[in-house]
Amino acid sequence: MIQNDYDIEDYKNQFACKSADLKNALKLYYTGPVEEFSSPTKYHRMRAEFRIYHEKDSAYYAMTEQKTRRLYRVEQFLIGSKKINQLMPELLHYINEHQILRQKLFCVEFLTSTNGEAVITLIYHKRLDHIWSDKATSIQTPLRACIIGRSRGQKLVLTRDYVSESFFVDDRVLRYRQTESSFTQPNAEINLKLLRWVNKACMNTSGDLVELYCGNCNFTVVLAPKFRNVLATEISKLAVKSGQYNLMANDIRNVTIVRMSSEEISQAFIGRRCFKRLSGVDLKTFMFDTILVDPPRAGLDESTLRLASQFHQIIYISCKPATLVNNIGVLDQTHEVECAAVFDQFPWTEHLEVGVILRKRQCN
């Protein structure tokens, strides 16, 4: 639950408790130091979604209370970026001023970047026409934001559907296109800390890298120069498209992206199935040494765990410590944890991001 006072000492205690719980859960497999990366207590979240509640001829932002599931009015959103907080009242003014924008509007999404760019998605229970487009276009300039209109089976992009982001890592400026409706790391400062940690953890690497769940190539852009070649996989078409753009924007040419699930690439590695999407990619020509996985909260399935166990080094980024620990319990047969870190991606909540590096056990 989001706190109202954002007391810094309260935050420190909450983060310390989450970190301690992770260390306690890991102690069967790792008792070494765990690096801790805290988050700003406010203005850290780069995207947000609000319901729109209508009352007579007015509309306002609303969210759902987790325990009661009741809607409550939102006047400000202090965990959101400063750009989101700036845009919220300005956009609401235009929505309430113009019936064509307000009518049957039920949801608003904000996507922002650290350089001040913003995309606003207005989602409706009605078909959008040129009258709506004209009015929505007219408010983009005063808002200093790009607007997208959505309804069932319809998406109207008035200017563009992405924001540009950049991070400074190891004397490199990394440039990313983050697309509306595609997953991006929500906490920009924590993402930067994640990228720097992964970059540092892979200072002495060799061979080739296979990356599962690569998304928009958030980690790929950082790690590709450290390996001879990279094979990256992702199931989302939109994420693959964004990833391909991000590789080009950073002049990275040693990465092959294929749209495949982790289960499919596991089957391809053992030769169980052939895939057209792998045509032109000869897995035998790679010298894989490292695998990076950043799975959903469910963690790695059995086939992906078997695949990961074949690699010398495993980089595991987890958004759910419980499934991470369960997976490490399986990988412990072949690998040992070399280092670990916690990243408070979602402060004021129970969630915690964890990074772990595992290395193949030495045979006696």
MOQUI-V251050 format. One record per residue. NEAR is the number of other ideal C-beta (glycine too) atoms within 12 Angstrom. Layout:
[[NEAR] [NEAR]]
This chain:
[[18] [26] [19] [14] [13] [22] [15] [18] [13] [17] [26] [19] [17] [29] [33] [20] [19] [33] [29] [19] [22] [36] [28] [18] [29] [36] [17] [15] [29] [31] [14] [17] [15] [31] [26] [27] [31] [29] [38] [29] [27] [27] [26] [39] [37] [38] [36] [35] [27] [36] [24] [34] [25] [21] [13] [9] [13] [18] [32] [29] [36] [24] [28] [19] [15] [13] [8] [10] [9] [13] [19] [20] [21] [29] [16] [25] [32] [25] [34] [34] [34] [25] [32] [41] [26] [23] [38] [32] [19] [24] [40] [33] [19] [31] [38] [24] [19] [23] [19] [27] [34] [31] [25] [24] [38] [27] [28] [41] [33] [40] [40] [39] [34] [28] [19] [19] [32] [43] [43] [46] [38] [48] [28] [30] [17] [22] [18] [33] [17] [14] [18] [31] [24] [19] [26] [36] [26] [19] [31] [28] [15] [15] [32] [20] [37] [33] [42] [37] [41] [32] [23] [14] [9] [19] [21] [28] [25] [30] [25] [21] [29] [32] [38] [28] [39] [26] [33] [16] [29] [21] [9] [21] [19] [35] [29] [43] [35] [42] [36] [39] [26] [30] [27] [35] [35] [36] [36] [36] [29] [37] [43] [32] [30] [39] [35] [29] [34] [43] [29] [23] [32] [36] [17] [16] [31] [17] [22] [31] [40] [44] [46] [45] [41] [44] [38] [42] [43] [43] [45] [46] [44] [44] [46] [38] [27] [34] [34] [21] [30] [41] [37] [44] [45] [39] [26] [24] [19] [25] [32] [30] [24] [36] [43] [29] [25] [40] [34] [19] [23] [30] [16] [30] [13] [23] [37] [37] [39] [32] [25] [34] [24] [36] [26] [27] [39] [31] [23] [31] [33] [17] [12] [15] [18] [16] [23] [13] [23] [25] [12] [11] [27] [13] [28] [12] [13] [25] [20] [30] [27] [40] [50] [46] [44] [42] [36] [23] [20] [18] [32] [35] [26] [18] [24] [37] [34] [24] [32] [40] [28] [23] [35] [29] [39] [47] [46] [50] [45] [40] [34] [27] [35] [23] [24] [39] [30] [26] [37] [38] [23] [27] [37] [24] [17] [24] [31] [26] [35] [26] [28] [39] [38] [41] [41] [38] [40] [26] [39] [33] [24] [20] [28] [43] [40] [46] [43] [43] [38] [39] [27] [24] [18] [9] [5] [3]]
